[in-house]
Amino acid sequence: MATQYRSQHAPGYGPYSAGGFHDGGTRRERHLLPAGLRAPFEARSWREFGYVLLNLPIGIMLFTYAVTMVSLGAGLLVTFLGVPVLAAALGGCRLFGVLERARARRLLGLEVAEPQPLRATKPGVLAWTGALLKSGSSWRALLYAILHFPWAVFSFTVSLVFWTLGWSLLTYPLWFWVFPMWAGQGGLQLYGDGHHGVYLDNPFEITVTALVGLLFTLATPWIVRALTMVDRVLVYGLLGPSRLSARVVELESDRGVVVDTAAADLRRIERDLHDGAQARLVNLAMGLGLAKEKLAEDPQAAARMVDEAHGEVKTALQELRDLARGIHPAVLTDRGLDAALSAVASRCTVPVRVEVDLAERPAAAIEGIAYFTVSELLQNISKHSGARSASVDVWRTEDRLMLQVEDDGVGNADVSKGSGLAGLAERLDAVDGILVVDSPPGGPTRVTAELPWRR
């Protein structure tokens, strides 16, 4: 099962795709009839038709409220009542926006996030009035109330005409049973004794009319669906959060992730220094002090202690090198990802094939994140996968750096379990990256990471 973790603003995931608004989660199912023949009878088509029908009364109410309140507020600006009336107009439009988002969610399956809440600098009516007037989402809700009305009239008229015309023409032959007085006596007799009954004056005309009605009936759901696409754009663009505010919120969240990650790295470095190299250097200082005291009275013992201290120095130096490599390896700075990832792969407990296809080097920060991502994934393979082999592929696609680490282990890797993969997902998300984990039980495991080329 593939699990995907991404930033909502990663390239390729805008408001008109999977990362933006959508029509709810739909699961593909097999049907006996093609979609074109099923559409007039599907619940989705009737929900969309109901949405368009409701557009007109709601549009009239919204437009009337917005124009009346704004005109009244603008006319009263010469007095102290103008500003509160304008604020009340914007507040009412925001409330209507809540209802419109709920209607779109229920009938169109359109999930739109709430806009940024009002942020008054201090309590009080004046502060809230100022917050309403300065809020961009309030003015967008007012714009929606004004623009929605002419579109509601158009979409209501078109959808109702097509829907009524299609079903009326399609069921035209049935009207001869419902209203027998319309039938003549010179055509095809449907039933009767030759003198009384129901007749069709022109069977060819009836057939053609029904076929035309069938075409209208089959086309109407798609026309209505095209009309509701405009409603989706209006609701998403004017009643949802602005891209700028959403981006600010995301950057604030990313900043918190980066700060927490940096703090965790500092704690790790401090712990490694305290428990590793620092402890060895303290023991080394004590051993050299004892050797100095014994140098005159027992030179052989002092020499053994110096040898032990020499071994401690080598071990401490190795630990310091490993720690420095964990902060930022020199080979990455000097020779790039190809050499750095090859060095990481050589320390893995399973054979790893490394292929880096890059004509140039990405930004230094992105290069570092890519290195540590692959390093963490290879450590997971060594500790948990039970794999016999693994591979690392790195390439560039337009302005994105792609990483893929695959192994033939036991699989069942899951980011939601709070493993190291969760930390990788957060680190990638902080730079608008994506982490996709495909690890079914029994394997194989394929982890794909996507990073911006420049940051």
Secondary structure as UniProt FT lines:
FT   STRAND          2..6
FT   TURN            8..9
FT   TURN            11..12
FT   TURN            15..16
FT   TURN            18..19
FT   HELIX           35..38
FT   HELIX           39..41
FT   HELIX           43..75
FT   HELIX           76..78
FT   TURN            80..81
FT   HELIX           82..108
FT   HELIX           125..134
FT   HELIX           136..170
FT   HELIX           172..174
FT   HELIX           175..178
FT   HELIX           180..182
FT   STRAND          188..192
FT   STRAND          197..200
FT   HELIX           203..239
FT   HELIX           243..272
FT   HELIX           273..277
FT   HELIX           278..297
FT   HELIX           299..327
FT   HELIX           330..335
FT   HELIX           337..346
FT   STRAND          352..357
FT   HELIX           364..380
FT   HELIX           381..385
FT   STRAND          390..397
FT   TURN            398..399
FT   STRAND          400..407
FT   HELIX           415..417
FT   HELIX           420..429
FT   TURN            430..432
FT   STRAND          434..438
FT   TURN            441..442
FT   STRAND          445..452
//
